[in-house]
Amino acid sequence: MVAFVAIVALSLVAASALKGLYPETPDRALFEGLPGLIAGGTASSVALLLTVLVFNRPFEPLLLRLTPGWESGRMLFVMVVGMLTLGQALDSLTFLTGLGQRSAMVSIRAALSGAAGLDLFLAVVVIGVLAGTAEEVFFRGYMQTRLGQRLTPVPAVLLTSVAFGLLHLEWVHAALAFVLGLYLGWITELAGSALPAISCHVLSNALFTVATAILGTVEASGPNAVLLAACALVFAWSILWLRRARLRL
């Protein structure tokens, strides 16, 4: 609840700062464009990190599982592959079901489309590095770890994923975030560390930002059907490989 209040408060501050920087730009164009996306991402990320700093005292990486776990370099690579293929499979599924043009992702893609130079760099830093890190530190490092001290891993992962989904507000985006949260929570428990989840989230967000800015969005049914099938197969392989690798440790 404190994190939510902090996000709202800092978002209002960011909105005020944007209006001061771009006084002639209409509100809708400003807040739905790239400046609004970057400002909003910065505000929510800072709010999440500040909440962790306030409630996690003393601030020790070990208490947030921000130290290396059981993951090897090969396991981390497969975890990233799993994250990327799951993300693409979910993205393709939304377009095949007709939801791709109804979610908040439409405005996000529109804001990123055609971004280049400094704008693209800032988008990658904020959406990829800052947001990806802050969300994982808060949800997997802080919330899931604390819930895991009181509950078994399954409900801890489930409750954290629900909260992660709710953070994204709009229902389609929230549903996608919930599913991705389940995977990120699972690999956190698998590794005993939140660092793999941070790596996966940062790389996924950064690649999405760059690909959307440079290549645009795949909306046709045929390519999305192929992408969904291929990514689902690779994701299933990733899960099986990671489970076997963990059992061998």
N, C-alpha and C positions, 0 to 999 in steps of 0.2 A: 504493500500500500504506500509506503514511503517512497519507493522507487517510482510508482505511478504519479504521485503528487509532484515529485522532483522533475519527472519528464514533462508534465504539463507546465510547471512553472518555468523551466528552462526553455521550453518551446515557445512560450509567450515572449520571453526575453529575446530569443532568436528572431521571432517574427517582427518584433519592434525594431531590432537592429537592421533587419532586411529592409523594412520600410524606410529607415533612415538612409540606407545606402542607395536604394532605388526608389526615390519618392515619386517618380513619374510613371513607374510601371504599374499597370492594373493589378489588383490583389490576386486575382485568379491566375494570371500569367506568371506572377512572381512566385507564389507559393506552390504552384503545380509544376514549375520549371526546375531547371537544375539548381539555381541558387536556393530555392526552397527545400529541395531534396537534400542538399549538402548541409544546410542549416539545421534541418530537422534531425538528420542523422547524427550530427555533432551534438545537439542538445540531448537527445535520448541516450547517446553513448556516455556522455559526461555524467548524466543523472544516474545511470546504472553503476558506473565506477565509483561515484561519490557515495552511493548507498552502501556499496561493499566496504568502502573505507570507514564509514561511520559505524557499521554493525560488526565488522570483522576485526576486533581488537584483541590482542595485538595483530598487526598486519604481518602475517607470516605466509609465504608461498605454500608451505607444506599444508597449512590449514585449509587452503583453497585447492589443494591438489594441483598446484602450479609447478610441480617438480616432475622430472621424468618418471615414467612408470615402467611397465613391462614391455612397452612397444619397442620393436626393433625398427631399423630403417625400412626393411621390406614391409613390415606390418603397417607402418605409417603410410607408405606408398599405396598399399591396397586400401587402407581406410580412406585416403583422398579419392581414389578411383571410385570407391563405393559412394562417397558423398556426391561426386560430380555426376555419376550415372543416375543416382536416385533423383537428384535435382532436375536433370534433363528429362527423366521419365515422367516426373510429376508435371513438369512444364508442358511436355507434349500431350499428356493426358488432359490437361485443362483445355487445350485447343481442340482436341478431338471430341470433347464433351460439350464444346460451345461456351465454356466458362472463361476461356482465355481473353475474351474481349469484354468481360464484365467485372473483373477484379481490379484491385488497386494496382496490380502489376501493370495495367495499361498505362496509367499516368507515369509510373516509374520508368517504363521503357520509353515513353514519349520524351521524358525529361533527359534521358541518357542518349537518345538517338542523335547521332551527328556530333556528339561531344568530342573535342580534340584539344591538343595542347595542354595549357594549364588547367582548363576546365576538367578535362578527362583525368589529369593527374590528381586533382583535388577529389574528384569523385572516387577514384580508386583508393586513395588514402582514407577518406571518410567512410565510404560504404564497405570497402574491402577490409582494410586494416583496423580502423578505429571501431566501427560497428561490429565487425566479426569478433574482435577481441573482447570488447566490452560485454556483448551479449553472452559469450561463453564464460567469461570470468564470473558474471552475475548468476547465470542459470546453471551451468554445469559445475563451475568451480565453487560457488557459494550455495545456491539453493539446493541443488541435488546432493551436495556433500552434507549439508546440514540435515536434510530430510533422511539421508542414508544413515545418520546416526540414531534415528528414531524408528525408521521403517526398514523393511527389506528392500533390496535394489529395485525390484519391479515397480512397486508403488512410488518409490522415490523418482524413478525415471518418468513414470506416467504423469505424476503431478507436476513435475518440472516442465514436461513437454506441453501440458495443458496451459500452464502459465506463460510459456514461451509463445504458444499460439495466440493467446489472448493479447499479448503485447502488440501483435500486428493488426488488431482491431477488425478490419474488414474480413468477412467470413471465409472467402476463398483463400486469401493470403494467409489467414489464421490456420486454416486446415492444412495447407502446404507446410507451414512452419511447424505445426504439430507433428506431422509425419517425419520431417527432417529432424525435429527435436528428439524423437524416439531413437533415431539412428545415432545422433550425437551423444545422447545419454547412454546408449548401449556401448559405444566404443569407449566412453569415459570409464564405465565400469569394467570393461574388458581390459583396459590398459592400467586402471588404477590411477589415472591422471587425466586432467582436463586439457593438457597441452595438445594431444591429437585432435580433440574437438575444435580447439582454437585454430590449429593449422588448417583443418578441413573447411571450417567456416570462412576463414580469411581468404583462402584460395578460391573457394566457390564464389564468394561475393565479388572478388577482384576479377575473376575470369568472366563472370556474368556481366559486370560493368563494361569491361573492354569489348567483349563480343557484341553486346547490345549497341554500344557506341559505333563500332566499326562495321559490323556485319548486319546489324538489324535483327529482326525476329523472324523465326521460321513459323509461318502461320498455315501453310498448305497442309491438307489432311494426309496426303501421300507421304511426304518426308517425315511428318510427325509420327505416323504409324510405324515407319521403319525405325525411327529413333527410339520410340517407346519399346518396341520389341528388343532391339539390340541392347539398349541400356538396362532393361529388366533382366536380361540374361547375364550381363556383366555384373550387375548389382548382386544377383543371386549367387554368382560365383564368388564375389567378394565376401559375402556373408559366410559362405561355407569355408572359404580359405582362412578367414580370420578365426573362426571357431576352432578349426583344426590346429592352427598355429598357436592359439592360446592354450589348448590342451597339451601341446608338446612342451610348453615351458615348465 
